[in-house]
Amino acid sequence: MTGRRLARVRIGDSAELLAEYLLGRIAFVSRVPRQEDVGHDLLCTLYETVGDLLKAGGFFAVQVKSSKSPIRYKKSHELNWISSQENPFFIGIADTEAQSLELYSTGQILRLFLWKAPKRVTLRVGFPKKRSDQIVFSNNYEAADVYLGAPVVKLVASEISDDPTVTQRANLLQYWVAIDRENLVRRATKMYWVLGPSNYETNQKPSEIGVQFFWNPENLPGSFDNFLRASVALLNVLHDLDRNWSQIALYEDLIKLFEGHDALSNHPASVILKNRRIIRNQ
């Protein structure tokens, strides 16, 4: 609009600029042009200082908001987008008055869509009334509220000139990026289990990590293939080791499993075992 601009758009612009500035202290940051923006505002690559160089680390994306209002997904393309993220994705709440940026992990979204397929999803900053239930379904399971909990990292302008603080924040964010990356890769390879902290505090590394498994009859082919791959890898490693009593039972049991079932012995994954003469050709 010539000579004018919507005030709410300008507020969003300021929030993105602040987020870019604060994240720029720990990451290479590329702002997504407005005409190319489909949900990610900033594309970031963490870095660490090595001598005179900045060494690139983990990649993640950020959607920047200027308020903690809920984020809703209800159209099919919106649900498909949020459920099929391939990179660690954070919601960033930029407070221009406090000159701060809070980063919230969206790892709970992966758990949600491995569990159910709701028709409406709402992301909410903070915790529900029952703190342990970060995913709250409606009675008919058609809608879900996903509570993002506390921010995993908070960056404040007054602190980013302090090198030890900056390094701590960068290492902590790298920790969260690595967790999300591993979970996303497992989903892509049809391994449906998710790692994550049961509890944490902002700007502090979690002390405990838990695991949650998901299963469904439709996942049987992928689970079967992954079992074979893991078994083949384990047999090859054990074959090359000096086997002791604790390894022999497992080693022999896996060999019997492959040799005793046609579906396993004839599977392409077992070819390497036959080539190395770990199992017999039948």
Steps between C-alpha positions, in 0.01 A plus 500: 500500500659825385591729789370266772534152651288292735610550860469129587728410209762747624491341847569165339786647300661635817465164673673322210783754494554458874499120468746517213731726700496285815535169317779647291725485805490118499397407146518593135151636433320543169169682501239348268369766257137585571388380157668161569376464859285187548552468875874529565619854561866426574730224375789454742827309522671494838869576513792472740819703504811303408800731498431768241218299339133440567427128458148414380285270714138388516225644281156610623209721400309760704154649470505838675202640690462828686249355749420172674163462333408144388601377154226299327512247216171371362515496120635184341808672352573664837483166682713333235760774532530494878495119520769443237785722620836359394719730710499615863239774525464758778240763583674824593321761713676832455435769762617832358445681831708252703741450207477122538423189297349182642541182295246219545562149368221349289616143564161419654345528152688190385359305796151626421493376141663168586218454750189642330400694189276784623317730262585812701823579685573797723847584628505674836794648685527385861345208688150352537326472839640149537864577431592146391243491216654721234265362234132543585235349269136588463249230598475367143877532431430726200680796658820523703667773702878465503664684789859598424596537866774740601745651252804279456726802443453868574727759342517852645673792330677607819662154530623432150820698547611253767697224323453223762124561501482499122698175483273338758186603310645376170598163648160463659316577178727253318389239755131561422561511125680164520213337692240620250720403205545144629125461557416630153755269337360201690150581378626528141660155530181353652636464853211626708652589834577845634759623748450809709541653847224434750572832667724800440559864589564786260869544417589180686595163354249230601629246748287206383390371161198274450379288210151448358407225252218502244365202307234432243422196277565718195862536616569126481697499168725784615551347844590165339756659267657698784525186713690328220734793445579524872552124524732492198704788642520332841602163356777657294636689801487195727659286230804729495539514877666258737177346622463449873229309684257797506514537122488135393135435594372804312725432202391139468132584555503755218667253264235238582232760438631578150571139407173365637256724312479524124356850520819613674763291325370602157467868585742738318628621837648157570709487181798659672481235773514226238784671314702516821399142585347606828187304405477202266371520144179299477 
